[in-house]
Amino acid sequence: MGHKIQEAAIDIADKLRVLYNLQLIDSRIDEIKKFRVNIPMEIKSLEEEEFQMKENLENIYEEIIYLKNNIEKQNKNIKISEILIKKYEKQKDNIKNNKELYSFNKEIDYQKLEIQLYKKKIKELDIKIYKKEDFLKKNKNVIKNKEEHIFHKKKELNQILSENNKEEKMLLEKSLFFSKKVDNNLLKTYNKIRNGVKNGVAVAPVQRGAPLGSYLAITPQKYSELIQRNKLLIDEHSGRILIDSELAEEEKKKYLVFCSKKKKNKK
């Protein structure tokens, strides 16, 4: 009788090991899928950032052109006023009375005042141009570095995507291998729990008295049953299959060794 109980315990422990290996693999596949969904969004975000940066730069160039055109306009206005002043000065030579003299002097003074206003505007426009060109000068390298960063980041993300695709193919084969080791009912239970929880974790190691990711501790009696590894235990709060942390750690080390070997073989 005792021999049969021992055999059952070994059988349960083996099932738990297989299930936890399946969980490690499926969790990594979940990560890869999540990353695959997020990569296009991240690349899009980087491209939008690059586009916005170039657009802002283009706007500054256009503003500088507009300001320079405005200066040219003010200079033309100065020339027009200077021509008018010369014209009025010349006409003063042929005046017949004080009233005409007063009128010409008034026009000349008005044009001189206009010239002062045009020159004041030119100074203001020059200051604006200087500030914008100074900004472009100071940010030229910043923008260049930003563009290089975005280029390399996109390249890096695409590289990770390519590596993840290879890893996922290998993991799916391994997942199928472990799935075949589990009887159908247990596999259905495992998949049902996985689909019912947010993070897809159906097999949870118990650490410090509570299942990983949960704040609710299991009872000492359940913990005692857990470390004996002679039956499958379900957490009443989260609905997950429980395993002890020692078993989990053993399988995790094997899994990491397996993954590192695969990576070396790929190289």
Phi, psi and omega per residue, in radians:
M1 nan -0.821 -3.138
G2 -1.071 -0.626 3.127
H3 -1.107 -0.705 3.135
K4 -1.141 -0.712 3.109
I5 -1.077 -0.726 3.136
Q6 -1.106 -0.725 3.116
E7 -1.096 -0.734 3.129
A8 -1.089 -0.714 3.141
A9 -1.096 -0.749 3.123
I10 -1.104 -0.739 3.141
D11 -1.045 -0.803 3.121
I12 -1.110 -0.779 -3.135
A13 -1.046 -0.718 3.113
D14 -1.122 -0.733 3.116
K15 -1.065 -0.719 3.141
L16 -1.130 -0.702 3.125
R17 -1.107 -0.799 3.128
V18 -1.085 -0.796 3.139
L19 -1.065 -0.728 -3.111
Y20 -1.230 -0.611 3.045
N21 -1.086 -0.743 3.104
L22 -1.069 -0.714 3.136
Q23 -1.128 -0.776 3.128
L24 -1.041 -0.769 -3.134
I25 -1.159 -0.856 -3.110
D26 -1.112 -0.619 3.108
S27 -1.138 -0.688 3.110
R28 -1.194 -0.678 3.075
I29 -1.079 -0.711 3.087
D30 -1.019 -0.761 3.126
E31 -1.059 -0.792 -3.123
I32 -1.079 -0.777 -3.141
K33 -1.109 -0.737 3.126
K34 -1.099 -0.759 3.135
F35 -1.102 -0.690 -3.140
R36 -1.105 -0.640 3.108
V37 -1.228 -0.678 -3.073
N38 -1.350 -0.493 -3.085
I39 -1.005 -0.905 3.127
P40 -1.013 -0.622 3.116
M41 -1.153 -0.721 -3.140
E42 -1.165 -0.744 3.116
I43 -1.118 -0.741 3.118
K44 -1.062 -0.733 3.133
S45 -1.090 -0.729 3.116
L46 -1.147 -0.710 3.133
E47 -1.159 -0.664 3.100
E48 -1.146 -0.701 3.117
E49 -1.089 -0.752 3.128
E50 -1.139 -0.767 3.138
F51 -1.078 -0.775 -3.131
Q52 -1.096 -0.707 3.138
M53 -1.104 -0.795 3.139
K54 -1.196 -0.640 3.119
E55 -1.130 -0.754 3.105
N56 -1.071 -0.695 3.124
L57 -1.125 -0.782 3.134
E58 -1.085 -0.696 3.118
N59 -1.081 -0.687 3.134
I60 -1.159 -0.745 3.090
Y61 -1.037 -0.768 3.131
E62 -1.124 -0.676 3.106
E63 -1.114 -0.699 3.117
I64 -1.108 -0.773 3.107
I65 -1.056 -0.765 3.129
Y66 -1.065 -0.761 -3.138
L67 -1.142 -0.705 3.126
K68 -1.156 -0.673 3.076
N69 -1.117 -0.640 3.117
N70 -1.153 -0.689 3.085
I71 -1.099 -0.745 3.115
E72 -1.049 -0.707 3.111
K73 -1.100 -0.741 3.133
Q74 -1.145 -0.673 3.102
N75 -1.132 -0.650 3.070
K76 -1.131 -0.712 3.112
N77 -1.090 -0.661 3.105
I78 -1.105 -0.771 3.134
K79 -1.085 -0.710 3.113
I80 -1.081 -0.765 3.130
S81 -1.133 -0.688 3.125
E82 -1.134 -0.701 3.089
I83 -1.082 -0.752 3.133
L84 -1.117 -0.695 3.127
I85 -1.082 -0.803 3.106
K86 -1.049 -0.721 3.137
K87 -1.077 -0.819 -3.136
Y88 -1.174 -0.636 3.110
E89 -1.103 -0.715 3.141
K90 -1.176 -0.690 -3.130
Q91 -1.207 -0.397 3.128
K92 -1.112 -0.435 -3.119
D93 -1.164 -0.392 -3.080
N94 -1.922 0.362 -3.111
I95 -1.291 2.660 -3.083
K96 -1.915 -0.354 -3.125
N97 -2.633 2.985 -3.105
N98 -1.141 -0.533 -3.118
K99 -1.105 -0.737 3.108
E100 -1.174 -0.693 3.111
L101 -1.045 -0.795 3.134
Y102 -1.060 -0.742 -3.128
S103 -1.111 -0.786 3.122
F104 -1.143 -0.758 3.130
N105 -1.064 -0.671 3.128
K106 -1.127 -0.750 3.118
E107 -1.127 -0.718 3.131
I108 -1.102 -0.801 3.132
D109 -1.073 -0.674 -3.136
Y110 -1.114 -0.763 -3.129
Q111 -1.178 -0.631 3.082
K112 -1.119 -0.688 3.101
L113 -1.139 -0.699 3.104
E114 -1.072 -0.758 3.121
I115 -1.024 -0.754 3.108
Q116 -1.046 -0.754 3.123
L117 -1.129 -0.722 3.111
Y118 -1.098 -0.748 3.137
K119 -1.143 -0.639 3.093
K120 -1.120 -0.745 3.109
K121 -1.089 -0.727 3.129
I122 -1.057 -0.751 3.106
K123 -1.053 -0.769 3.129
E124 -1.095 -0.729 3.134
L125 -1.181 -0.670 3.095
D126 -1.046 -0.741 3.127
I127 -1.084 -0.765 3.123
K128 -1.087 -0.760 3.119
I129 -1.101 -0.769 -3.139
Y130 -1.020 -0.796 -3.115
K131 -1.100 -0.739 -3.123
K132 -1.219 -0.716 3.123
E133 -1.207 -0.602 3.082
D134 -1.140 -0.716 3.096
F135 -1.065 -0.773 3.130
L136 -1.102 -0.732 -3.134
K137 -1.097 -0.809 -3.113
K138 -1.211 -0.553 -3.061
N139 -1.711 0.035 -3.119
K140 -1.032 -0.866 -3.137
N141 -1.226 -0.629 3.123
V142 -1.056 -0.814 -3.129
I143 -1.141 -0.731 3.127
K144 -1.080 -0.800 3.122
N145 -1.104 -0.668 3.126
K146 -1.109 -0.770 3.127
E147 -1.104 -0.707 3.124
E148 -1.144 -0.724 3.120
H149 -1.058 -0.797 -3.132
I150 -1.100 -0.747 3.133
F151 -1.050 -0.853 -3.125
H152 -1.193 -0.625 3.135
K153 -1.121 -0.762 3.120
K154 -1.113 -0.712 3.127
K155 -1.111 -0.760 3.136
E156 -1.095 -0.770 -3.132
L157 -1.113 -0.723 3.108
N158 -1.162 -0.592 3.088
Q159 -1.150 -0.787 3.113
I160 -1.081 -0.721 3.131
L161 -1.038 -0.765 3.137
S162 -1.123 -0.781 3.126
E163 -1.134 -0.693 3.127
N164 -1.118 -0.638 3.115
N165 -1.081 -0.720 3.103
K166 -1.165 -0.765 -3.135
E167 -1.111 -0.725 -3.117
E168 -1.090 -0.709 3.127
K169 -1.038 -0.772 3.133
M170 -1.161 -0.711 -3.125
L171 -1.206 -0.631 3.106
L172 -1.108 -0.657 3.074
E173 -1.120 -0.757 3.139
K174 -1.184 -0.641 3.119
S175 -1.111 -0.739 3.105
L176 -1.112 -0.694 3.118
F177 -1.036 -0.821 -3.137
F178 -1.274 -0.600 3.122
S179 -1.047 -0.645 -3.141
K180 -1.216 -0.346 3.134
K181 -1.433 -0.254 -3.101
V182 -1.761 2.397 3.116
D183 -1.192 2.695 -2.996
N184 -0.954 -0.775 -3.100
N185 -1.088 -0.762 3.141
L186 -1.178 -0.668 3.118
L187 -1.134 -0.704 3.081
K188 -1.080 -0.760 3.120
T189 -1.069 -0.805 -3.135
Y190 -1.027 -0.845 -3.128
N191 -1.158 -0.649 3.122
K192 -1.104 -0.772 3.123
I193 -1.136 -0.774 -3.135
R194 -1.007 -0.743 3.141
N195 -1.274 -0.346 -3.089
G196 -1.600 -0.206 3.141
V197 -1.914 2.637 -3.039
K198 -1.084 -0.792 -3.043
N199 -1.586 0.046 3.107
G200 1.278 0.220 3.138
V201 -1.596 1.945 -3.133
A202 -1.746 -0.406 -3.135
V203 -2.027 1.962 -3.028
A204 -2.006 2.146 3.038
P205 -1.208 2.516 3.107
V206 -1.649 2.060 3.120
Q207 -2.181 2.315 -3.098
R208 0.926 0.684 3.030
G209 1.464 -0.058 -3.113
A210 -2.299 2.578 3.076
P211 -1.093 2.511 -3.134
L212 -0.960 2.247 -3.134
G213 1.544 0.040 3.134
S214 -2.172 2.556 3.102
Y215 -1.660 -0.143 -3.069
L216 -1.621 2.016 -3.083
A217 -1.304 2.628 3.051
I218 -1.496 2.850 -3.107
T219 -1.263 2.667 3.092
P220 -0.979 -0.618 3.132
Q221 -1.112 -0.780 3.140
K222 -1.148 -0.658 3.130
Y223 -1.127 -0.678 3.113
S224 -1.089 -0.735 3.109
E225 -1.165 -0.635 -3.091
L226 -1.076 -0.834 -3.072
I227 -1.270 -0.259 3.059
Q228 -1.343 -0.417 3.079
R229 0.985 0.664 -3.141
N230 -1.917 0.064 3.002
K231 -2.781 2.747 3.126
L232 -1.366 2.247 -3.132
L233 -2.006 2.347 3.110
I234 -1.903 2.317 3.091
D235 -1.246 2.181 -3.070
E236 -1.204 -0.380 -3.127
H237 -1.494 -0.884 -3.059
S238 -1.682 -0.310 -3.122
G239 1.412 0.153 -3.109
R240 -1.519 2.726 3.030
I241 -1.362 2.323 -3.069
L242 -1.732 2.485 2.971
I243 -2.376 2.729 3.134
D244 -1.385 2.675 -3.023
S245 -1.128 -0.509 -3.125
E246 -1.163 -0.808 3.109
L247 -1.086 -0.753 -3.139
A248 -1.044 -0.758 -3.109
E249 -1.134 -0.719 3.122
E250 -1.039 -0.833 -3.102
E251 -1.228 -0.582 3.125
K252 -1.130 -0.702 3.117
K253 -1.104 -0.743 3.119
K254 -1.097 -0.732 -3.123
Y255 -1.099 -0.765 -3.124
L256 -1.163 -0.646 3.091
V257 -1.126 -0.764 3.115
F258 -1.040 -0.800 -3.123
C259 -1.125 -0.740 -3.117
S260 -1.164 -0.620 3.098
K261 -1.138 -0.741 3.133
K262 -1.089 -0.702 3.135
K263 -1.142 -0.687 3.122
K264 -1.150 -0.704 3.137
N265 -1.112 -0.619 3.138
K266 -1.135 -0.644 -3.117
K267 -1.248 nan nan
